[in-house]
Amino acid sequence: MTSIVGVFCSDGVVIGTDSSATFSSSGHRTIEQETKKIDIFLGTVIVAGTGEVGLGQRFCNLAEKSFKEANFIKGKPIEVMTALSQKAVKEFQSTYTAFPQMQAGFNYGALVAYTNGETYNLCEFDPIHFRPELKLPQQKFFFSSMGSGQQITDPFLALMRKIFWNAEMPTVADAKFITAWTLQHAIEVNPGGINSPIQMSAIRKNDRGRYSATMISDEEIQEHMDIVSNAESHLAGYKEILRGKLKKATIPDVIPQK
């Protein structure tokens, strides 16, 4: 079970996940354990997956090999991601059986972010057919969420977009705060299989002015969680206005000067 959030920003990309892995036997859940869900390769590629762990291991291995190839990232991003999808589907099909999950497809999906140092991209691979979908600013597709928590995270992200960035592209700073809040909300209300701690990564400019992929430290994530707590406390204070105990600030009438 997983909750993944990815945000395409004006100055980079943010991808965050929970840390829960659910074991199962014959389709029945057995135990839940903490695990690492974000992989970074070559300092340029971020992969976060949901679904079968074995397929995730194989996809990460394939992605790392592909991005090591000198010519792989040349060309349009959609061509690069289509090539990655084709390689993955061929690899998955080598051991694929339609039974017993005939309608579940491959049962593995992923968010992949990568940079060539000058530009950056975020792509979603759906968990059924593993088809690529780039997040493009001209289409205003700024965020994506995947995993068992998607029914929780999608509506919450839509609310956050309405409040904080609307039709504008968020910054990496915005996205880290929103990703932390969204994942914390999913962890608190999910029916099982999504749990802390939050993991987060980003593609952003480094000291040399080039884009690179890094993990966000636990200390920085905690800073954002503190801001989330402050935001929730501030919002909770609005109930005093609803109860009539406080008045909303009003703009005083302006008396024209003669």
C-alpha positions as CSV (number, residue, x, y, z in Angstrom):
1,M,0.0,0.0,0.0
2,T,1.4,3.4,-0.9
3,S,0.7,7.1,-1.2
4,I,2.8,9.0,-3.7
5,V,2.6,12.7,-4.6
6,G,4.5,14.5,-7.4
7,V,4.4,18.2,-8.2
8,F,5.9,19.9,-11.3
9,C,7.1,23.3,-10.3
10,S,8.3,26.5,-11.9
11,D,11.8,25.8,-10.5
12,G,12.0,22.0,-10.2
13,V,10.1,18.9,-9.2
14,V,9.0,17.5,-5.8
15,I,8.1,13.8,-5.2
16,G,7.0,12.5,-1.7
17,T,5.8,9.2,-0.3
18,D,4.8,7.5,2.9
19,S,7.0,4.7,4.2
20,S,4.6,1.7,4.6
21,A,5.0,-1.7,2.9
22,T,2.2,-4.2,3.3
23,F,3.0,-7.9,3.2
24,S,0.4,-10.3,1.9
25,S,-0.3,-14.0,1.4
26,S,-2.8,-15.3,-1.2
27,G,-4.3,-11.8,-1.5
28,H,-4.7,-11.3,2.3
29,R,-2.6,-8.7,4.2
30,T,-0.3,-10.1,6.9
31,I,2.0,-7.4,8.3
32,E,3.0,-3.8,7.7
33,Q,6.6,-2.7,7.7
34,E,8.6,0.6,7.1
35,T,10.5,0.7,3.8
36,K,12.3,3.1,1.5
37,K,10.2,4.1,-1.4
38,I,12.2,6.7,-3.3
39,D,15.3,5.9,-5.4
40,I,17.7,8.4,-6.9
41,F,20.1,7.4,-9.7
42,L,23.0,9.2,-11.1
43,G,22.0,12.4,-9.3
44,T,19.5,13.1,-12.1
45,V,16.7,10.6,-11.8
46,I,14.0,10.1,-9.2
47,V,11.8,7.0,-9.2
48,A,8.9,6.3,-6.8
49,G,6.6,3.3,-7.4
50,T,3.4,1.7,-6.2
51,G,2.3,-1.9,-6.5
52,E,4.4,-5.1,-6.7
53,V,7.8,-4.7,-5.0
54,G,9.4,-7.1,-7.4
55,L,8.4,-5.1,-10.5
56,G,9.6,-2.0,-8.8
57,Q,13.0,-3.5,-8.3
58,R,13.2,-4.5,-11.9
59,F,12.0,-1.1,-13.1
60,C,14.5,0.8,-11.0
61,N,17.3,-1.5,-12.4
62,L,16.1,-0.8,-16.0
63,A,15.7,2.9,-15.4
64,E,19.2,3.2,-14.0
65,K,20.7,1.3,-16.9
66,S,18.7,3.4,-19.5
67,F,19.8,6.7,-18.1
68,K,23.4,5.6,-18.1
69,E,23.2,5.4,-21.9
70,A,24.8,8.5,-23.4
71,N,22.0,9.0,-26.0
72,F,19.0,8.0,-23.9
73,I,17.9,11.5,-22.7
74,K,18.4,13.1,-26.1
75,G,15.2,14.1,-27.9
76,K,11.9,15.2,-26.7
77,P,10.8,14.2,-23.2
78,I,7.8,12.3,-24.5
79,E,10.1,10.3,-26.7
80,V,12.4,9.5,-23.8
81,M,9.5,8.5,-21.5
82,T,7.9,6.4,-24.3
83,A,11.1,4.5,-24.8
84,L,11.4,3.9,-21.1
85,S,7.8,2.6,-21.0
86,Q,8.5,0.3,-24.0
87,K,11.5,-1.2,-22.3
88,A,9.6,-1.7,-19.0
89,V,6.6,-3.3,-20.6
90,K,8.8,-5.7,-22.5
91,E,10.6,-6.5,-19.2
92,F,7.4,-7.0,-17.3
93,Q,5.8,-9.2,-20.0
94,S,8.7,-11.6,-19.7
95,T,7.2,-12.9,-16.5
96,Y,3.6,-11.7,-16.8
97,T,0.6,-13.9,-16.3
98,A,-3.0,-12.7,-16.6
99,F,-4.2,-15.0,-13.9
100,P,-5.4,-14.2,-11.2
101,Q,-5.4,-10.5,-11.8
102,M,-6.7,-10.3,-15.3
103,Q,-8.1,-6.8,-14.8
104,A,-5.2,-5.4,-12.8
105,G,-2.7,-5.1,-15.6
106,F,0.9,-5.1,-14.4
107,N,-0.1,-3.9,-10.9
108,Y,2.8,-1.5,-10.8
109,G,2.9,2.2,-11.5
110,A,5.6,4.9,-11.0
111,L,6.4,8.6,-11.0
112,V,9.7,9.4,-12.6
113,A,11.4,12.8,-12.6
114,Y,14.6,13.5,-14.4
115,T,16.9,16.3,-15.5
116,N,19.7,16.8,-18.0
117,G,21.0,19.7,-15.8
118,E,19.3,22.4,-17.9
119,T,15.7,21.2,-17.9
120,Y,13.6,18.8,-15.9
121,N,10.5,16.6,-16.4
122,L,7.9,14.7,-14.4
123,C,6.1,11.7,-15.8
124,E,3.4,9.4,-14.5
125,F,3.3,5.7,-15.6
126,D,-0.1,4.2,-14.9
127,P,-0.3,1.0,-12.9
128,I,-2.4,-0.9,-15.5
129,H,-0.7,-0.5,-18.9
130,F,2.3,1.5,-17.7
131,R,1.7,4.2,-20.3
132,P,3.6,7.5,-19.8
133,E,1.9,10.9,-19.1
134,L,4.1,14.0,-18.8
135,K,3.1,16.8,-16.5
136,L,3.1,19.8,-18.8
137,P,2.7,23.5,-17.7
138,Q,0.8,24.4,-20.9
139,Q,-1.8,21.8,-19.9
140,K,-1.8,23.0,-16.3
141,F,-1.1,19.5,-15.1
142,F,1.1,20.4,-12.1
143,F,0.5,17.5,-9.7
144,S,-0.1,13.8,-9.7
145,S,-0.8,11.2,-7.0
146,M,-0.7,7.4,-7.1
147,G,-1.2,4.4,-4.9
148,S,-3.9,3.2,-2.6
149,G,-4.2,6.7,-1.0
150,Q,-5.1,8.4,-4.3
151,Q,-8.8,8.8,-3.4
152,I,-7.6,10.8,-0.4
153,T,-4.7,12.7,-2.0
154,D,-6.3,13.8,-5.3
155,P,-9.2,15.8,-3.7
156,F,-6.8,17.3,-1.0
157,L,-4.3,18.4,-3.7
158,A,-7.2,20.0,-5.7
159,L,-8.1,22.0,-2.6
160,M,-4.5,23.0,-2.0
161,R,-4.2,24.1,-5.7
162,K,-7.3,26.2,-5.4
163,I,-6.1,27.9,-2.2
164,F,-2.3,28.3,-2.8
165,W,-1.5,28.4,-6.5
166,N,-4.7,28.2,-8.6
167,A,-3.6,28.4,-12.2
168,E,-0.1,29.4,-11.5
169,M,2.8,27.0,-11.3
170,P,3.9,26.3,-7.7
171,T,7.5,26.7,-6.6
172,V,9.6,23.9,-5.1
173,A,9.1,25.6,-1.7
174,D,5.3,25.6,-2.2
175,A,5.4,22.0,-3.3
176,K,7.4,20.7,-0.4
177,F,4.9,22.3,2.0
178,I,1.8,21.0,0.1
179,T,3.3,17.5,-0.4
180,A,4.0,17.3,3.3
181,W,0.5,18.4,4.2
182,T,-1.1,16.1,1.7
183,L,0.8,13.0,2.8
184,Q,0.3,13.8,6.5
185,H,-3.5,14.0,5.8
186,A,-3.4,10.6,4.0
187,I,-1.4,9.0,6.8
188,E,-3.9,10.3,9.4
189,V,-7.2,9.3,7.7
190,N,-6.4,6.2,5.5
191,P,-8.0,2.9,6.4
192,G,-4.7,1.0,6.5
193,G,-1.4,0.5,4.7
194,I,-0.2,4.2,4.6
195,N,2.1,5.3,7.4
196,S,4.9,7.7,8.5
197,P,7.6,8.8,8.2
198,I,7.2,11.0,5.1
199,Q,10.0,10.7,2.5
200,M,10.6,13.5,0.1
201,S,12.9,14.2,-2.9
202,A,13.4,17.1,-5.3
203,I,15.0,18.2,-8.5
204,R,16.2,21.8,-8.0
205,K,19.2,23.9,-8.8
206,N,22.5,23.1,-7.0
207,D,25.3,25.4,-6.1
208,R,26.7,25.3,-9.6
209,G,23.4,26.5,-11.1
210,R,22.4,23.2,-12.6
211,Y,19.5,21.0,-11.8
212,S,20.1,17.8,-9.8
213,A,18.1,15.3,-7.9
214,T,18.5,14.9,-4.1
215,M,16.6,13.6,-1.1
216,I,15.2,16.2,1.3
217,S,16.5,15.7,4.8
218,D,14.4,14.6,7.7
219,E,15.2,17.9,9.4
220,E,13.8,19.9,6.5
221,I,10.7,17.7,6.3
222,Q,10.1,18.3,10.0
223,E,10.3,22.1,9.3
224,H,7.5,21.7,6.8
225,M,5.5,19.6,9.2
226,D,5.8,22.4,11.8
227,I,4.5,24.8,9.2
228,V,1.6,22.4,8.5
229,S,0.8,22.3,12.2
230,N,0.8,26.1,12.3
231,A,-1.5,26.3,9.2
232,E,-3.9,23.9,10.7
233,S,-4.0,25.9,14.0
234,H,-4.6,29.1,12.1
235,L,-7.4,27.5,10.1
236,A,-8.9,26.1,13.3
237,G,-9.1,29.6,14.7
238,Y,-11.7,30.5,12.0
239,K,-14.3,28.7,14.1
240,E,-14.3,31.6,16.5
241,I,-15.4,33.8,13.6
242,L,-18.1,31.3,12.6
243,R,-19.4,31.3,16.2
244,G,-19.5,35.1,16.2
245,K,-16.9,35.5,18.9
246,L,-14.5,37.3,16.5
247,K,-15.3,39.7,13.8
248,K,-13.7,39.5,10.4
249,A,-11.5,42.4,9.4
250,T,-13.3,44.9,7.3
251,I,-12.1,47.7,5.1
252,P,-13.2,51.0,6.6
253,D,-15.2,53.4,4.5
254,V,-13.1,56.1,2.8
255,I,-14.5,59.6,3.2
256,P,-13.8,61.7,0.1
257,Q,-11.7,64.7,0.8
258,K,-13.0,68.1,-0.4
